[in-house]
Amino acid sequence: MTDRPSSSSAAPHDLFAHTPDRVSLYEVSPRDGLQNEAVVVPLEAKKQLVAALVASGVKRLEITSFVSPKWVPQLADAEELARGMRPPEGVTFSALCPNAKGLERALATGLSEIAVFMSASETHNQKNINKSIDRTLGVFSEIVPPAIEAGLRVRGYVSTVWGCPYEGPVSAERSVEITKKLLELGCYQVSLGDTIGVGTPKQTRDIVLRCLDAMRVDQFALHLHDTRGTALANILVGLELGVRDFDASVGGLGGCPYAPGAAGNVATEDLVYMLHGMGIETGIDLDQLIEAGNVAERVLGRPLPGKVHKAGAFRRRPS
């Protein structure tokens, strides 16, 4: 569906010749980053984090989730946060909606975008949202079209694409088929997740190429965890194949409860530092983003695993 380099014809000096000039980053720390924190973060602290991220130039943020407070107490203030923070012009706030009740709550807050989520692994899907994959898609057929009719944009997530903590390897074909079904329902984009951070560059190349054979490059994003230190390497593979949408979390905040020792999502600062060093635009001010990482650390009262907000930005001389 898109031009891409041939593995047989590529020469060493062609490396990075096909990367996009600009990418869009989707910040997930206020939701994906905070949801597994044991200590409940106060509403005002969450607002400080969102404001710091917006000040850095982040344009797309997932700020909360309309899940049951019984299951995720950390996000019990979803309505208050969504109502209390209006995005500036050109900035989009989004929230996860697992069911029709979640959609109803989201609509009442005035959000312009929601997201739906599921897994490529049957076992993980059952344990995470207590439904089969087929049943989940059925529920989404009752959420996504009505949301679009109400004027909302809908983004999708598919977790465990690179591997499942219960089933092990996951078929790339299955992940692509689920992604296509979400697009057919009306999702404008589907984020593919390495939920437990097991992916390697060659595997990432295979997954991305399969996606490119089935859909446009702007219809999917990569959501990569750095559990085993391979997130940036996997992102480089995606960039070389033309992927231009990536999820990230400031400070590397977040993680998967099913992956012991998980380091969390790829840190937004680390990703922006790498992208800017490659001449790829993001629209984000790295110094301000580092400050947002510092805000996240103060909010949580502990160090975060991201590297650039600790080491600082490096000033390169103009070439």
C-alpha positions in Angstrom: 0.0 0.0 0.0 3.1 2.3 0.2 6.5 2.5 -1.2 9.2 1.0 0.9 12.8 -0.1 0.5 13.6 -3.6 -0.8 15.6 -5.7 1.6 17.6 -7.1 -1.3 18.5 -3.8 -3.0 19.2 -1.6 0.1 22.9 -0.6 0.5 24.5 0.4 3.8 24.6 4.1 2.8 20.8 4.0 2.2 20.1 3.6 5.9 17.5 6.2 7.1 17.0 7.4 3.5 13.3 6.6 3.7 12.4 8.1 7.1 9.6 10.7 7.2 10.5 14.4 7.7 8.0 14.7 10.5 6.2 12.4 12.9 3.3 12.8 15.3 3.6 11.7 18.9 0.7 10.5 21.0 1.3 11.1 24.7 -0.2 8.5 26.9 1.3 9.2 30.4 -1.8 10.8 32.0 -3.7 7.6 31.3 -1.5 4.6 30.5 1.3 6.0 32.6 -0.7 6.6 35.8 -3.3 3.8 35.7 -1.0 1.3 37.4 0.3 3.6 40.1 -0.5 2.2 43.6 -0.8 5.6 45.2 -3.7 7.7 43.8 -2.5 10.9 42.2 -4.6 13.9 43.1 -6.7 15.6 40.4 -4.7 18.9 40.6 -1.4 17.0 40.1 -2.8 15.3 37.0 -3.8 18.7 35.7 -0.3 20.0 36.3 1.1 17.1 34.3 -1.3 17.6 31.4 -0.6 21.3 31.4 3.2 20.8 31.3 2.9 18.4 28.4 0.7 20.8 26.4 3.3 23.6 27.2 6.0 21.4 25.6 4.1 21.3 22.3 2.4 17.9 22.6 -0.7 17.9 20.4 -2.3 14.6 21.1 -2.8 13.4 24.6 -4.8 10.5 26.2 -5.7 12.1 29.5 -7.9 9.4 31.2 -10.2 6.4 30.9 -13.9 6.0 31.5 -13.5 2.6 33.1 -15.2 1.6 36.3 -13.6 3.2 39.3 -14.0 -0.2 41.0 -11.4 -1.6 38.6 -9.1 1.4 38.2 -9.4 3.7 41.2 -6.6 5.9 39.9 -8.9 7.1 37.1 -12.0 7.6 39.2 -11.8 11.4 38.5 -12.1 11.0 34.8 -15.1 13.3 34.4 -13.6 16.0 36.6 -10.3 15.9 34.7 -12.0 15.9 31.2 -14.4 18.7 32.2 -11.8 20.8 34.0 -9.2 20.9 31.2 -10.1 22.2 27.8 -7.5 21.6 25.1 -6.0 24.7 23.4 -6.6 25.2 19.7 -4.9 22.5 17.7 -4.6 20.1 20.7 -6.6 16.9 21.1 -7.5 15.3 24.4 -8.7 11.7 24.3 -9.9 9.0 26.7 -10.4 5.3 26.7 -14.0 4.0 26.6 -14.5 0.3 27.2 -18.2 0.2 26.7 -21.4 2.1 26.0 -21.5 3.5 29.5 -18.0 4.8 29.0 -19.1 6.5 25.8 -22.0 8.1 27.6 -19.6 9.5 30.2 -17.2 10.8 27.6 -19.9 12.5 25.6 -21.1 14.3 28.7 -17.6 15.9 29.2 -17.3 17.3 25.7 -14.3 15.4 24.5 -13.7 15.3 20.8 -12.0 11.9 20.7 -12.2 8.5 22.4 -10.2 5.3 22.1 -11.2 1.6 22.3 -8.8 -1.2 23.3 -8.4 -4.9 23.0 -5.7 -7.6 22.7 -4.5 -9.7 19.8 -4.1 -12.6 22.4 -7.3 -14.3 23.4 -6.0 -15.1 26.9 -4.8 -11.5 27.6 -8.1 -10.1 26.2 -10.0 -12.3 28.6 -7.9 -11.4 31.6 -7.7 -7.7 30.7 -11.3 -6.9 29.8 -13.1 -10.2 30.6 -14.3 -10.9 27.1 -13.4 -12.9 24.1 -12.0 -11.2 21.1 -15.1 -11.8 19.1 -17.3 -10.5 21.9 -15.1 -7.4 22.3 -15.5 -6.6 18.6 -19.2 -7.0 19.0 -19.2 -4.5 21.9 -17.1 -2.1 19.8 -19.7 -2.2 17.0 -22.1 -0.7 19.6 -19.6 2.0 20.6 -17.6 3.2 17.6 -20.4 4.0 15.0 -22.5 5.9 17.6 -19.4 7.8 18.7 -18.7 8.8 15.1 -22.3 9.8 14.6 -22.0 12.0 17.6 -19.0 13.8 16.1 -16.2 12.1 17.9 -13.1 10.6 16.3 -12.2 7.1 17.5 -8.8 5.6 17.9 -8.2 1.9 18.5 -5.6 -0.1 20.4 -4.5 -3.7 19.9 -2.3 -5.0 22.7 0.2 -7.9 22.9 1.0 -7.7 19.1 4.6 -8.6 19.7 3.9 -11.2 22.4 1.6 -12.3 25.2 2.6 -13.0 28.8 0.3 -16.1 28.8 0.4 -17.4 25.2 3.9 -16.4 24.1 4.3 -15.5 20.5 1.3 -13.9 18.8 0.5 -14.3 15.1 1.1 -11.2 13.1 -1.7 -12.2 10.8 -4.2 -12.2 13.7 -3.1 -8.7 14.8 -3.5 -7.4 11.3 -6.9 -8.9 10.9 -8.1 -7.4 14.2 -6.6 -4.0 13.1 -8.5 -4.2 9.8 -11.8 -4.9 11.7 -11.3 -1.9 13.9 -10.6 0.3 10.9 -13.7 -1.1 9.2 -15.8 -0.2 12.3 -14.6 3.4 11.8 -11.4 3.9 13.9 -9.3 6.5 12.1 -6.1 4.9 13.4 -5.1 1.8 15.4 -2.1 1.7 17.8 -0.3 -1.6 17.8 1.2 -2.4 21.2 4.3 -4.3 22.4 2.6 -4.5 25.7 5.2 -6.4 27.6 8.2 -5.1 25.7 9.5 -8.3 24.0 9.8 -7.0 20.5 13.0 -7.1 18.4 13.8 -5.1 15.2 13.4 -8.0 12.8 10.1 -8.9 14.3 9.0 -5.3 14.2 10.0 -5.1 10.5 7.8 -8.2 9.8 4.8 -6.7 11.6 5.1 -3.3 10.0 5.5 -4.8 6.5 2.4 -6.9 7.0 0.5 -3.8 8.1 1.7 -1.9 5.0 0.4 -4.7 2.8 -3.0 -4.4 4.3 -3.6 -0.7 5.1 -2.3 2.9 4.7 0.7 3.9 6.8 -1.3 6.6 8.5 -3.9 4.1 9.7 -1.6 2.5 12.3 0.8 3.7 15.0 3.4 1.9 17.1 3.1 1.7 20.9 6.3 0.2 22.2 7.4 -0.6 25.7 11.0 -0.5 26.8 10.9 -3.5 29.2 14.0 -5.1 27.6 15.6 -1.9 26.2 14.6 -2.4 22.6 11.9 0.2 22.1 14.0 2.8 20.3 15.6 0.2 18.1 12.1 -1.0 17.1 11.0 2.6 16.4 14.0 3.0 14.1 12.7 0.1 12.1 9.3 1.7 11.9 10.7 5.0 10.8 12.8 3.4 8.0 9.6 1.8 6.7 7.8 5.2 6.8 5.7 4.9 10.0 5.0 8.4 11.3 2.8 7.9 14.4 4.2 6.7 17.7 2.9 6.5 21.3 5.1 7.5 24.2 5.0 8.4 27.8 6.9 11.2 29.5 9.7 9.9 31.7 8.9 6.3 30.6 6.0 6.4 33.0 3.8 3.3 33.0 4.2 -0.3 32.4 2.3 -3.6 32.2 1.2 -5.3 35.4 1.7 -8.7 33.7 5.4 -8.0 32.9 7.5 -8.2 36.1 10.2 -5.5 36.2 8.7 -3.7 33.2 10.3 -0.4 32.6 7.2 1.1 31.0 6.5 2.9 27.8 9.3 4.4 25.7 10.1 7.8 27.3 8.8 10.7 25.2 11.9 12.7 25.9 14.2 9.9 24.8 12.2 9.5 21.6 12.1 13.2 20.8 15.8 13.5 21.4 16.5 10.7 19.0 14.1 12.1 16.4 15.4 15.6 16.5 19.0 14.3 16.2 17.9 12.6 13.0 16.4 15.8 11.6 12.8 14.6 12.1 10.4 17.2 13.3 7.9 16.7 16.1 6.7 20.1 16.9 7.8 19.5 20.6 10.2 21.7 22.6 12.6 19.2 24.2 13.6 21.5 27.1 9.9 22.0 28.0 9.3 18.3 27.6 12.2 17.5 30.0 10.5 19.9 32.5 7.2 17.9 32.0 9.2 14.8 32.9 10.4 16.5 36.1 6.7 17.4 36.8 5.8 13.7 36.5 8.6 12.8 38.9 7.4 15.4 41.4 3.8 14.2 41.0 4.7 10.6 41.8 7.5 11.4 44.3 10.0 8.9 42.7 12.5 8.7 39.9 11.3 7.6 36.5 13.3 5.4 34.1 13.5 7.8 31.2 17.1 8.8 30.4 17.0 12.3 28.7 15.1 14.1 31.5 17.9 12.9 33.8 20.9 13.6 31.5 19.5 16.7 29.8 19.5 17.8 26.2 22.8 17.9 24.2 23.4 21.0 22.1 24.6 20.0 18.7 26.4 22.4 16.5 24.6 23.3 13.3 25.9 21.2 10.4 
